[in-house]
Amino acid sequence: MFRKLTLATAATIALSGAAFAADSYIGFQGDMLDRGSVVTLDTVRAAGNGVIEIYDFHTAEQGVLLGSAAVNAGANSDVRVNLGTSPVRDVIAVLTVNGQVVDTFELDIAR
């Protein structure tokens, strides 16, 4: 009986751990960003509290940090990141949770 109970307990713990490791992602309708000093991401889903950062991406490499915003665990709607000035080149959004990059999303700037 002890062995069955231990296996059942282990299975329950494993399943609850899998549920906790929910996907984290950045949701944005389309791939073109209107020029402006604020980037609004439709949905940011994070498995834990984290941060969304917007970087310059004009050479297809992550460049200078332009702005950031904190996100809560779970679904975050209409996440606004103030950049201070309007970017003139493409940018990349980077979602970090617990110090780990969990998703990125490239955004082309409408010219």
PLY file of the C-alpha trace (Angstrom):
ply
format ascii 1.0
element vertex 111
property float x
property float y
property float z
element edge 110
property int vertex1
property int vertex2
end_header
0.00 0.00 0.00
2.82 2.40 0.85
4.32 1.99 -2.62
0.98 2.74 -4.37
0.45 5.83 -2.27
3.98 7.04 -3.00
3.51 6.55 -6.76
0.17 8.34 -6.67
1.69 11.23 -4.73
4.62 11.46 -7.15
2.24 11.49 -10.13
0.17 14.26 -8.57
3.25 16.38 -7.90
4.52 15.85 -11.47
1.19 16.88 -12.98
0.90 19.99 -10.82
4.45 20.96 -11.80
3.56 20.63 -15.49
0.52 22.84 -14.97
2.68 25.49 -13.30
5.07 25.52 -16.26
2.46 27.15 -18.50
3.64 28.67 -21.74
4.87 32.25 -21.77
4.40 34.27 -24.93
4.03 37.70 -26.51
0.86 38.25 -28.55
0.62 41.00 -31.17
-1.90 41.35 -34.00
0.13 41.67 -37.19
3.84 42.32 -37.54
3.95 46.07 -38.29
4.15 48.68 -35.56
2.89 52.24 -36.08
5.43 54.91 -35.31
5.00 56.32 -31.82
6.76 56.54 -28.49
4.61 53.79 -26.90
4.51 50.14 -27.95
1.29 48.33 -27.02
1.41 44.53 -27.03
-2.01 42.87 -27.22
-1.26 40.05 -24.80
1.72 38.99 -22.74
1.33 35.66 -20.95
3.96 34.90 -18.33
4.45 31.77 -16.20
5.66 34.07 -13.39
6.20 37.76 -12.70
8.54 39.18 -15.31
9.48 42.06 -17.55
8.93 42.91 -21.20
11.78 44.86 -22.77
11.90 46.57 -26.16
15.29 46.74 -27.90
16.52 48.26 -31.15
16.73 45.49 -33.77
17.67 47.26 -37.02
20.69 45.06 -37.79
18.84 41.83 -36.90
20.77 41.86 -33.62
19.51 42.94 -30.21
20.75 46.49 -29.69
20.08 49.30 -27.23
17.30 48.93 -24.64
14.55 51.41 -25.56
12.02 50.74 -22.78
10.58 48.15 -20.41
7.46 47.31 -18.40
6.74 44.84 -15.61
4.24 42.02 -16.23
2.41 39.84 -13.74
2.13 36.07 -13.77
-0.72 35.02 -16.05
-2.30 36.93 -18.92
-1.58 40.65 -19.25
-3.68 42.61 -21.77
-2.64 45.75 -23.66
0.86 45.93 -22.16
2.21 49.43 -22.84
5.94 50.08 -23.00
7.00 53.74 -23.10
10.05 54.20 -25.32
10.46 57.94 -24.72
10.88 58.64 -28.45
9.52 57.08 -31.60
11.82 54.35 -32.95
12.90 54.80 -36.56
14.12 51.22 -36.99
12.74 47.77 -36.29
12.54 46.62 -32.66
12.34 43.34 -30.76
10.21 42.62 -27.69
11.87 40.30 -25.15
9.91 38.59 -22.34
12.01 37.59 -19.32
10.67 35.53 -16.39
12.86 34.59 -13.41
15.95 35.84 -15.21
15.33 33.63 -18.27
14.30 34.87 -21.73
11.12 32.91 -22.47
9.92 34.59 -25.69
10.86 37.22 -28.26
8.83 38.96 -30.96
10.23 41.06 -33.81
8.28 44.19 -34.75
8.77 46.06 -38.01
8.30 49.83 -37.81
5.87 51.29 -40.36
7.79 53.76 -42.50
0 1
1 2
2 3
3 4
4 5
5 6
6 7
7 8
8 9
9 10
10 11
11 12
12 13
13 14
14 15
15 16
16 17
17 18
18 19
19 20
20 21
21 22
22 23
23 24
24 25
25 26
26 27
27 28
28 29
29 30
30 31
31 32
32 33
33 34
34 35
35 36
36 37
37 38
38 39
39 40
40 41
41 42
42 43
43 44
44 45
45 46
46 47
47 48
48 49
49 50
50 51
51 52
52 53
53 54
54 55
55 56
56 57
57 58
58 59
59 60
60 61
61 62
62 63
63 64
64 65
65 66
66 67
67 68
68 69
69 70
70 71
71 72
72 73
73 74
74 75
75 76
76 77
77 78
78 79
79 80
80 81
81 82
82 83
83 84
84 85
85 86
86 87
87 88
88 89
89 90
90 91
91 92
92 93
93 94
94 95
95 96
96 97
97 98
98 99
99 100
100 101
101 102
102 103
103 104
104 105
105 106
106 107
107 108
108 109
109 110
